């Protein structure tokens, strides 16, 4: 009798396990080494939560409050630490470090070149490591680099710091995209992407305020304002990194603030994406598929030519350009802030329409128009037309929203 009861229980568990796999579109017929972690988790659990035991809307809000604020903070840190060199330039850094010729240009572009080179191995690494821990670790490292920039005394020291900054920052966008994809369906993901991407705009606004603050009444200070700025920003970035390691889970299965039933429903929700949660098995077939996808090459071209080039150049030189219009360094820092507001507004608009419109390429084209107009204003207006040049520079910031 006991054996019969045991067999029935075992069969019930198998049926529940099969039902879970079928419902979530996950299979365990292959080697466990090549399985998605969600499939392994569901196979081990072998049961579905009772219908109605988890309120999905409540669960999504719970996930939102845990994931999105940290992702937002991470992107603020990314942008503000990348563009602080622009503020430092008008605060006297170029003079203090005796930068000549193309020294500043080389240092500013070194970050982007380092990121471009390191992104390929990063794509492999993030598949193998705990995502949130890896992200937080790199944030701490670039926070240390940012703070250390305050101690540089020459061009070569600045160049090394900017290269290391690009290496450590390179992991942030792919990690945040993967983490967002673990928790949200594709329609939900667009809105969440737009929210944390707004961190770039807020980072520019905060950077302008911090730069302006450190330029007030510091004539008698023994330490230059731009050096203090780097230390403060570096420490704040380290705090964000520590919070990321402690608070952000690597995946839904490791979220200790969710019940087992909530974890299962969280996995169930994103099964419709057909992308899985996390798989550490490298597949060359995916590389081949990627290489042969024309849209991927088109997106990469747009990102390099429009997003990285336009926003990178503007981010690195915006404060200097404004300063060359005749404004003081402090005024330049403040006048650089509206660009951040434009980034936030255009990103939210893009997130709203892209999330509701199947033809994303149409919106990519539409969002490029203001940036093209801004570039034309900066290129063809007389140099005496300061307002026109400022307006053109602000319009170029709308191009950042095409990343959605």
URMOUR-V916659 format. One record per residue. N is the residue number from 1. SS is DSSP state (H for helix, E for strand, C for the rest). PSI is psi in whole degrees, -180 to 180 (* if undefined). Layout:
# URMOUR-V916659
N_SS_PSI + N_SS_PSI
This chain:
# URMOUR-V916659
1_C_-42 + 2_H_-41 + 3_H_-39 + 4_H_-43 + 5_H_-40 + 6_H_-42 + 7_H_-41 + 8_H_-43 + 9_H_-41 + 10_H_-43 + 11_H_-40 + 12_H_-40 + 13_H_-41 + 14_H_-42 + 15_H_-44 + 16_H_-40 + 17_H_-44 + 18_H_-39 + 19_H_-41 + 20_H_-45 + 21_H_-41 + 22_H_-41 + 23_H_-37 + 24_H_0 + 25_C_30 + 26_C_142 + 27_C_146 + 28_C_26 + 29_C_-12 + 30_C_177 + 31_C_139 + 32_H_-24 + 33_H_-28 + 34_H_3 + 35_C_150 + 36_C_146 + 37_H_-31 + 38_H_-39 + 39_H_-42 + 40_H_-42 + 41_H_-47 + 42_H_-37 + 43_H_-40 + 44_H_-35 + 45_H_-44 + 46_C_21 + 47_C_155 + 48_C_151 + 49_C_152 + 50_C_144 + 51_C_127 + 52_C_-1 + 53_C_-22 + 54_C_124 + 55_C_116 + 56_H_-40 + 57_H_-42 + 58_H_-40 + 59_H_-43 + 60_H_-42 + 61_H_-38 + 62_H_-42 + 63_H_-43 + 64_H_-48 + 65_H_-22 + 66_H_-36 + 67_H_-51 + 68_H_-45 + 69_H_-39 + 70_H_-41 + 71_H_-40 + 72_H_-46 + 73_H_-39 + 74_H_-41 + 75_H_-29 + 76_H_-47 + 77_H_-41 + 78_H_-52 + 79_H_-43 + 80_H_-36 + 81_H_-22 + 82_H_-35 + 83_H_-3 + 84_H_-21 + 85_H_-30 + 86_H_-43 + 87_H_-41 + 88_H_-33 + 89_H_-41 + 90_H_-6 + 91_C_3 + 92_C_4 + 93_H_-45 + 94_H_-40 + 95_H_-44 + 96_H_-36 + 97_C_0 + 98_C_47 + 99_C_133 + 100_C_161 + 101_C_-125 + 102_C_14 + 103_H_-50 + 104_H_-43 + 105_H_-43 + 106_H_-43 + 107_H_-40 + 108_H_-42 + 109_H_-21 + 110_H_-35 + 111_H_-46 + 112_H_-37 + 113_H_-44 + 114_H_-42 + 115_H_-44 + 116_H_-43 + 117_H_-41 + 118_H_-14 + 119_H_-34 + 120_H_-55 + 121_H_-28 + 122_H_-39 + 123_H_-32 + 124_H_-41 + 125_H_-44 + 126_H_-18 + 127_H_-21 + 128_H_-19 + 129_C_161 + 130_C_116 + 131_H_-52 + 132_H_-40 + 133_H_-44 + 134_H_-44 + 135_H_-50 + 136_H_-40 + 137_H_-44 + 138_H_-35 + 139_H_-43 + 140_H_-43 + 141_H_-44 + 142_H_-23 + 143_H_-41 + 144_H_-42 + 145_H_-44 + 146_H_-47 + 147_H_-37 + 148_H_-23 + 149_H_-25 + 150_H_-21 + 151_H_-5 + 152_C_149 + 153_C_-4 + 154_C_178 + 155_H_-44 + 156_H_-38 + 157_H_-42 + 158_H_-41 + 159_H_-44 + 160_H_-45 + 161_H_-41 + 162_H_-35 + 163_H_-47 + 164_H_-36 + 165_H_-44 + 166_H_-37 + 167_H_-47 + 168_H_-31 + 169_H_-20 + 170_H_-27 + 171_H_-16 + 172_H_-55 + 173_H_-49 + 174_H_-38 + 175_H_-45 + 176_H_-37 + 177_H_-44 + 178_H_-42 + 179_H_-43 + 180_H_-41 + 181_H_-25 + 182_H_-27 + 183_H_-19 + 184_C_150 + 185_C_165 + 186_H_-45 + 187_H_-38 + 188_H_-34 + 189_H_-35 + 190_H_-46 + 191_H_-40 + 192_H_-38 + 193_H_-46 + 194_H_-34 + 195_H_-52 + 196_H_-23 + 197_H_-24 + 198_H_-17 + 199_H_-29 + 200_H_-45 + 201_H_-44 + 202_H_-34 + 203_H_-39 + 204_H_-39 + 205_H_-46 + 206_H_-41 + 207_H_-41 + 208_H_-42 + 209_H_-43 + 210_H_-44 + 211_H_-45 + 212_H_-42 + 213_H_-41 + 214_H_-3 + 215_C_2 + 216_C_120 + 217_C_45 + 218_C_22 + 219_C_-33 + 220_C_3 + 221_C_142 + 222_C_-22 + 223_C_130 + 224_C_147 + 225_H_-36 + 226_H_-30 + 227_H_-43 + 228_H_-39 + 229_H_-45 + 230_H_-40 + 231_H_-48 + 232_H_-47 + 233_H_-38 + 234_H_-43 + 235_H_-43 + 236_H_-39 + 237_H_-41 + 238_H_-40 + 239_H_-43 + 240_H_-41 + 241_H_-43 + 242_H_-42 + 243_H_-38 + 244_H_-44 + 245_H_-42 + 246_H_-41 + 247_H_-40 + 248_C_126 + 249_C_155 + 250_C_-29 + 251_C_170 + 252_H_-33 + 253_H_-25 + 254_H_8 + 255_C_102 + 256_C_-6 + 257_C_4 + 258_C_144 + 259_C_168 + 260_H_-40 + 261_H_-40 + 262_H_-38 + 263_H_-43 + 264_H_-43 + 265_H_-37 + 266_H_-39 + 267_H_-43 + 268_H_-41 + 269_H_-42 + 270_H_1 + 271_H_-26 + 272_H_-19 + 273_H_-25 + 274_C_35 + 275_C_-8 + 276_C_-178 + 277_C_-59 + 278_C_130 + 279_C_121 + 280_C_4 + 281_C_118 + 282_C_131 + 283_C_118 + 284_H_-25 + 285_H_-34 + 286_H_-37 + 287_H_-43 + 288_H_-44 + 289_H_-41 + 290_H_-45 + 291_H_-28 + 292_C_1 + 293_C_112 + 294_H_-36 + 295_H_-35 + 296_H_-44 + 297_H_-37 + 298_H_-43 + 299_H_-44 + 300_H_-41 + 301_H_-43 + 302_H_-42 + 303_H_-43 + 304_H_-48 + 305_H_-38 + 306_H_-60 + 307_H_-59 + 308_H_-45 + 309_H_-52 + 310_H_-55 + 311_H_-32 + 312_H_-46 + 313_H_-47 + 314_H_-44 + 315_H_-39 + 316_H_-29 + 317_H_-2 + 318_H_-48 + 319_H_-38 + 320_H_-42 + 321_H_-46 + 322_H_-40 + 323_H_-37 + 324_H_-15 + 325_C_-8 + 326_C_3 + 327_C_155 + 328_C_162 + 329_H_-41 + 330_H_-42 + 331_H_-36 + 332_H_-40 + 333_H_-43 + 334_H_-40 + 335_H_-14 + 336_C_-17 + 337_H_-37 + 338_H_-28 + 339_H_-37 + 340_H_-40 + 341_H_-39 + 342_H_-41 + 343_H_-45 + 344_H_-48 + 345_H_-47 + 346_H_-34 + 347_H_-43 + 348_H_-40 + 349_H_-45 + 350_H_-44 + 351_H_-38 + 352_H_-50 + 353_H_-39 + 354_H_-36 + 355_C_-16 + 356_C_2 + 357_C_122 + 358_C_-32 + 359_C_86 + 360_H_-32 + 361_H_-31 + 362_H_-44 + 363_H_-30 + 364_H_-44 + 365_H_-43 + 366_H_-42 + 367_H_-18 + 368_H_-22 + 369_H_-50 + 370_H_-37 + 371_H_-40 + 372_H_-40 + 373_H_-42 + 374_H_-43 + 375_H_-39 + 376_H_-41 + 377_H_-43 + 378_H_-27 + 379_H_-36 + 380_H_-13 + 381_C_150 + 382_C_148 + 383_C_-22 + 384_C_-16 + 385_C_79 + 386_H_-41 + 387_H_-42 + 388_H_-41 + 389_H_-40 + 390_H_-44 + 391_H_-42 + 392_H_-42 + 393_H_-41 + 394_H_-40 + 395_H_-32 + 396_H_-28 + 397_H_-17 + 398_H_-21 + 399_H_-22 + 400_H_-26 + 401_H_-12 + 402_H_-13 + 403_H_-18 + 404_C_*
